[in-house]
Amino acid sequence: MHQEKYKGRNITVDVLKRGNNWTWSYQIDGGPLRECRDRPLPRQEVVLKEAISEAKAEIDRMENPSNI
């Protein structure tokens, strides 16, 4: 499990190995779980970066809904 803060919000990321590939899920401030299972990737580091990027983009959208 990886945790970090972004713009005052808590991001929690889990990566899970499925066979030879990795998938991810994240939560922002303990809210709904967001998952990506349909696009597994072969490297844990890449999956973690992708999940963090997706979570940060969601936070940015929550702060500025006109950009959706």
ABEGO torsion letter per residue (X at the ends): XBBBBBGGBBBBBBBBBBEABBBBBBBBGGBBBBBBAABBBABAAAAAAAAAAAAAAAAAAAABAAAX
